[in-house]
């Protein structure tokens, strides 16, 4: 349940896209989706794989161009922000106002069109026209690259242009506008967010997007809503997937693991039960004389049974405590 909550908090309930293609004329699809009964919100996104380079390290990441005005209707990105603000994606000139004055410059910045910033730059607003675009990264990615709000990084995209020597990767300087924490290492280590328009200009995608993320009112009815959206939009080239379909392998593995744990614990409890049963059986055989004496003194059958039941519970409790202590020492 916790994993399901985190997945749905970072991704949409339904995703509308095309197979290996981007959506060009997507505004009518977005409006139709938003006006569908049962849909709470919808937002466009543009996604690609990039390399993020800082002063100390570099790492691969998934760059997602988002619409800051509507992404909060679909995902919990705004709620998961621990440093910075989501609004800085639209107003990057305000980033340095809130940073701590430790912005650092990557050596690769010398190759970019934007002039490099000296290390230890002072707090203060940047001109709106010359402001470096903002970038939001996960907490684990920020830790791996040693980033704080206000730092300057370089994004390298393989979606470049052909040159005399072959494909030339596209590079661009970005400034860390915020850091988020979702609680899932994969998301916090691999995802980075920029404004949709910035991503489109950086990737030279024009007005195209990768797809539309949709949030519905009833999570469990997401498959039915996906079917309804497919019939309503009436476009065969569109691929509409719900969260159960996109995470089918993960939840299948979890169900298999749950079954395996149930069988393993069941066998362990069965063996422990037989052990206690065998111990009590031998104990009753050894105490036949004592039981006879108790019966002769007027003890009832239920009273004698209660004695052995309590003894069995004490044996089980003592065995459980010793096993817990052994496991704790092993860990």
Secondary structure, 3 states (H helix, E strand, C coil): CHHHHHHHHHCCCEEEEECCECECCCHHHHHHHHCCCCEEEEEEEEEEEEEEECCCCEEEEEEEEECCCCHHHCCCCCCCEEEECHHHHCCHHHHHHHCCCCCCCCHHHHHCCCCCCCCCCCCCCCCCCCCCCEEEEEHHHHHHHCCCCCCEEEEEEEEEEEECCEEEEEEEEEEEEEEECCCCHHHHHHEEEEEHHHHHHHHCCCCCECEEEEEECCHHHHHHHHHHHHHHHCCCCCEEEEHHHHCHHHHHHHHHHHHHHHHHHHHHHHHHHHHHHHHHHHHHHHCHHHHHHHHHCCCCHHHHHHHHHHHHHHHHHHHHHHHHHHHHHHC
